[in-house]
Amino acid sequence: MTFPSCTDDFIAEDGRIRIRDVTLLSDDWYVLKKTTFDYRRRDGSWQTLSRETYDRGNGAALLLYDPTRGTVLLTRQFRFPTYVNGHAEPLLEVCAGLLDDRSPEEAIRAEAAEELGVTVQAPRRVFEAFMSPGSVTERLAFFVAEYRAADRSEGGGVAEEGEDIEVVELTFADALAMVGSGAILDGKTIMLLQHAALHGLLPR
């Protein structure tokens, strides 16, 4: 299963939306647009609105867990947007990355090898979500997969892409406690840890 692409033609075909103008604001790393459109409200009236959308492509995220030892494998890396919003420490996160014209399964297997040094044969897709639907088009596919200590190699990301990733192994109980204490602040990571807790993937 793949995600639909984000295009102006797609939204123009929707009977609730009439596009008036699309202005390209930036096409540097990713694409930022300002769109003025008419929106048909629930009462049938039309309202003219203007919104900015940031299109960075779709992505995938993966929680690797060892049910025998009760551990999870995370990354720790510096994130500039969180830095400028007052969080100077690197973030603890699950493995994740953009699809870049790959299927979600292909993308997350590649990211697990690059970031965590683990070869994942059969990641299991558990749900999908829009992470910041007020402004960012990105849609994430969420996966879980088991690993064993013997599966691990170096990892660390791709230096040429600016990645400087520390691989962190935590007990599941510690990871959940860090969500409660605010030591884990990344949304996708919190969602996958809570999924693991709800479905009993690991002992708590």
C-alpha positions as CSV (number, residue, x, y, z in Angstrom):
1,M,0.0,0.0,0.0
2,T,1.3,3.4,-0.9
3,F,0.1,6.9,0.0
4,P,-1.6,9.3,-2.5
5,S,0.6,12.2,-3.6
6,C,-0.1,15.7,-2.4
7,T,-1.1,17.8,-5.5
8,D,-3.2,20.8,-6.3
9,D,-5.2,18.8,-8.8
10,F,-6.3,16.4,-6.1
11,I,-7.8,19.2,-3.9
12,A,-9.2,21.0,-6.9
13,E,-11.5,18.0,-7.7
14,D,-13.1,18.1,-4.3
15,G,-16.6,19.6,-4.4
16,R,-16.0,21.4,-1.0
17,I,-13.0,23.3,-2.3
18,R,-12.5,25.9,-5.1
19,I,-8.9,27.0,-5.6
20,R,-8.5,30.7,-6.2
21,D,-4.7,31.1,-6.1
22,V,-1.6,29.1,-5.3
23,T,1.7,31.0,-4.5
24,L,5.0,29.1,-4.2
25,L,6.8,30.6,-1.2
26,S,9.8,28.3,-1.0
27,D,11.2,25.4,-2.9
28,D,14.5,24.9,-1.2
29,W,14.7,21.8,1.0
30,Y,11.0,21.1,0.8
31,V,8.0,23.0,-0.7
32,L,6.1,25.8,1.1
33,K,2.9,27.1,-0.6
34,K,0.3,29.7,0.2
35,T,-3.2,28.7,-1.2
36,T,-6.3,30.9,-1.3
37,F,-9.5,28.9,-1.7
38,D,-13.2,28.9,-1.2
39,Y,-14.4,26.4,1.3
40,R,-18.0,25.2,1.5
41,R,-19.1,25.1,5.1
42,R,-21.5,22.5,6.6
43,D,-24.4,24.9,6.2
44,G,-23.8,25.2,2.4
45,S,-22.3,28.7,2.5
46,W,-18.9,29.5,1.0
47,Q,-16.0,31.1,2.8
48,T,-12.7,32.4,1.4
49,L,-9.7,31.2,3.3
50,S,-5.9,31.3,3.0
51,R,-3.6,28.6,4.3
52,E,0.1,27.8,4.0
53,T,1.1,24.1,3.5
54,Y,4.6,22.6,4.0
55,D,5.1,19.6,1.8
56,R,8.1,17.5,2.8
57,G,6.7,14.2,1.5
58,N,5.3,11.2,3.4
59,G,7.2,9.1,5.8
60,A,7.4,6.0,8.0
61,A,8.4,5.3,11.7
62,L,9.4,2.1,13.4
63,L,9.5,0.8,17.0
64,L,12.1,-2.0,17.3
65,Y,11.5,-4.1,20.5
66,D,12.9,-7.2,22.1
67,P,10.1,-9.0,23.9
68,T,12.6,-11.4,25.6
69,R,14.7,-8.8,27.3
70,G,11.9,-6.1,27.5
71,T,13.9,-3.5,25.6
72,V,13.3,-1.0,22.8
73,L,15.8,0.5,20.4
74,L,15.7,4.3,19.9
75,T,17.8,7.0,18.3
76,R,19.1,10.2,20.0
77,Q,19.8,13.1,17.6
78,F,19.9,16.9,17.4
79,R,16.9,18.6,15.9
80,F,17.3,22.3,15.0
81,P,13.5,23.1,15.0
82,T,13.2,21.9,18.6
83,Y,16.4,23.7,19.5
84,V,15.0,27.1,18.4
85,N,11.8,26.3,20.3
86,G,13.7,26.1,23.6
87,H,14.6,22.4,23.8
88,A,18.4,22.3,23.5
89,E,18.9,18.6,24.2
90,P,18.9,16.0,21.4
91,L,15.6,14.1,21.0
92,L,15.0,10.4,21.8
93,E,13.1,9.0,18.9
94,V,12.0,5.9,17.1
95,C,13.6,5.2,13.8
96,A,12.0,7.2,11.0
97,G,12.5,8.7,7.6
98,L,10.9,10.0,4.4
99,L,9.6,7.6,1.7
100,D,11.5,9.2,-1.2
101,D,9.5,7.3,-3.9
102,R,9.8,4.0,-1.9
103,S,7.0,2.0,-0.3
104,P,6.7,2.6,3.4
105,E,8.0,-0.9,4.1
106,E,11.0,-0.4,1.8
107,A,11.8,3.0,3.4
108,I,11.6,1.9,7.0
109,R,13.8,-1.2,6.4
110,A,16.4,1.1,4.9
111,E,16.1,3.6,7.7
112,A,16.5,0.9,10.4
113,A,19.7,-0.4,8.7
114,E,21.1,3.2,8.4
115,E,20.1,4.6,11.8
116,L,20.1,1.6,14.1
117,G,22.2,-1.0,12.3
118,V,19.4,-3.6,12.4
119,T,18.2,-5.5,9.3
120,V,14.4,-5.8,9.5
121,Q,12.9,-8.4,7.3
122,A,9.1,-8.0,7.9
123,P,8.1,-4.8,9.7
124,R,4.4,-4.9,10.7
125,R,2.3,-1.8,9.9
126,V,0.0,-0.9,12.8
127,F,-1.6,2.5,11.9
128,E,-1.2,5.7,10.0
129,A,-1.5,9.3,11.1
130,F,-1.1,13.0,10.0
131,M,1.3,14.5,12.5
132,S,0.7,18.2,12.1
133,P,-2.4,18.6,9.9
134,G,-2.8,22.3,10.4
135,S,0.2,23.1,8.2
136,V,2.3,20.0,7.2
137,T,1.1,17.6,4.6
138,E,3.2,14.6,5.8
139,R,1.4,11.3,6.5
140,L,3.3,8.7,8.5
141,A,3.0,4.9,8.4
142,F,3.8,3.4,11.8
143,F,5.5,0.0,12.1
144,V,6.7,-2.3,14.8
145,A,9.2,-5.1,14.5
146,E,11.1,-7.4,16.9
147,Y,14.9,-7.4,17.1
148,R,17.5,-9.4,19.1
149,A,20.8,-8.2,20.6
150,A,22.6,-10.3,18.0
151,D,20.9,-8.5,15.2
152,R,22.6,-5.2,16.0
153,S,25.5,-3.6,14.2
154,E,26.8,0.0,14.3
155,G,24.1,2.2,12.8
156,G,24.5,6.0,13.4
157,G,22.9,7.4,10.2
158,V,24.5,8.9,7.1
159,A,27.1,11.6,7.9
160,E,26.8,13.1,4.4
161,E,23.1,13.9,5.1
162,G,24.0,15.6,8.4
163,E,23.0,12.7,10.6
164,D,24.8,12.2,13.8
165,I,22.7,9.5,15.5
166,E,23.4,7.8,18.8
167,V,21.7,4.4,19.2
168,V,20.0,4.0,22.6
169,E,18.7,0.8,24.1
170,L,16.2,1.3,27.0
171,T,14.0,-1.0,29.0
172,F,10.4,-0.6,28.0
173,A,9.5,0.4,31.5
174,D,12.1,3.2,31.5
175,A,10.9,4.4,28.1
176,L,7.4,4.7,29.3
177,A,8.5,6.5,32.4
178,M,10.5,9.0,30.3
179,V,7.3,9.8,28.4
180,G,5.7,10.7,31.7
181,S,8.6,12.7,32.9
182,G,9.0,14.6,29.7
183,A,12.4,13.1,28.8
184,I,10.8,11.7,25.6
185,L,9.0,14.5,23.8
186,D,8.8,13.2,20.2
187,G,5.2,12.6,19.1
188,K,5.7,9.5,16.9
189,T,7.8,7.9,19.6
190,I,5.2,8.4,22.2
191,M,2.5,7.0,19.9
192,L,4.4,3.8,19.2
193,L,5.4,3.3,22.8
194,Q,1.7,3.7,23.8
195,H,0.7,1.3,21.1
196,A,3.1,-1.3,22.5
197,A,1.7,-0.8,26.0
198,L,-1.9,-1.0,24.8
199,H,-1.3,-4.2,22.9
200,G,1.0,-5.9,25.4
201,L,4.0,-6.2,23.0
202,L,6.5,-6.0,26.0
203,P,6.3,-6.6,29.7
204,R,6.0,-3.3,31.7
